[in-house]
Amino acid sequence: MTKNDAAILGALVADAASLGLHWLYDPDRISRIAADRGLVFLPPDMDDYSGAKGYFAHGGKNTGDSSGYGETCLLMLNHLARHGSFDRVAYQTELRSCFGPGGTYVGYIDSPMRTTLHALLLLEPAAFPVASGADDDQHLALAALPALVALHDGSQDGLMDRVEEVVRITNDNALAVAAGQCAAAALYNMLRGEPAAQALANALPFAGSVLGPLLAEALAMTTLDGVAAAQRFGPACHVAEGLPVIFHIAQRAPDYRSAVESNIRAGGDSCGRSIMLGAMAAIGTGKQEAGCSIPLPWLGRYRKLAVAADSCAALGFGTDI
């Protein structure tokens, strides 16, 4: 497996692993469930949410399925494998076909995706706006980025331009763009061999005045504690809450398993955070000797592994871990 493959599969597997307890805002309840049944790849169960703060969104899903974030991540991977490079109108068309009425995705979609679909469904592809998204800063802004970053072989400046274009397709919002560019810069640096702490710190100039201080504070936390990070920055769906938690865990977790489990224990929008966190943690981030790889049983539980693996192979990544 190459680093590029690992980043993409790490994002997809982390999302599927988190689905069973997604949007459960009760770390104590999550801890009790973990002691009884574990944390990862749990089947969504409404009883887990009974009497607790949370939103049960995945009643029609099974173990190994993806959230809407994971499906967006896979959609971009398949798009790049099909076309060889990013084609905005084709991607918007595929997004509409996947998530729109009669589409292949069945499940919960969040507010920015609903707004995006409303805009795209009213138009012919030739009239799709460059920025078709909602004025919204939720985590959907990050969901399409791992494959985009992994395939990019040009300058970081060129990547930032492309990230802005992709983010604004679903999230036409300045804070969402800043979060996307900062997260993409960190992953870009990691894929080029920078250790996590260095890559994350070097990405801070892209974060802007709102996110920058929050991310710097998150990186200053010296002990891995996803619950404490989520309590400090917020466990919900907005990038100013989730990206600091991602940066904290990505810097402090010793391996992929620890990163994903710490994110789930934090509660809230664990799937939304899992895409970029899973991508970062899976490539080792300079700690390969500590076992920073996706556990083989976890790969096997992701229901669309064959589809994702075929698309990774079609992209022809060639740098071994």
HELIX and SHEET records of a PDB file:
HELIX    1   1 LYS A    3  SER A   18  1                                  16    
HELIX    2   2 LEU A   19  LEU A   21  5                                   3    
HELIX    3   3 PRO A   27  ARG A   37  1                                  11    
HELIX    4   4 MET A   46  TYR A   49  5                                   4    
HELIX    5   5 GLY A   68  HIS A   83  1                                  16    
HELIX    6   6 ARG A   88  PHE A   99  1                                  12    
HELIX    7   7 SER A  111  LEU A  121  1                                  11    
HELIX    8   8 PRO A  125  ALA A  127  5                                   3    
HELIX    9   9 LEU A  140  ALA A  143  1                                   4    
HELIX   10  10 LEU A  145  LEU A  151  1                                   7    
HELIX   11  11 GLN A  156  THR A  170  1                                  15    
HELIX   12  12 ALA A  174  LEU A  191  1                                  18    
HELIX   13  13 ALA A  196  ALA A  203  1                                   8    
HELIX   14  14 LEU A  204  PHE A  206  5                                   3    
HELIX   15  15 GLY A  208  ALA A  220  1                                  13    
HELIX   16  16 GLY A  226  PHE A  233  1                                   8    
HELIX   17  17 VAL A  239  ARG A  252  1                                  14    
HELIX   18  18 TYR A  256  ALA A  266  1                                  11    
HELIX   19  19 SER A  270  ALA A  282  1                                  13    
HELIX   20  20 GLN A  288  ALA A  290  5                                   3    
HELIX   21  21 LEU A  296  ARG A  301  1                                   6    
HELIX   22  22 LEU A  305  LEU A  315  1                                  11    
END                                                                             
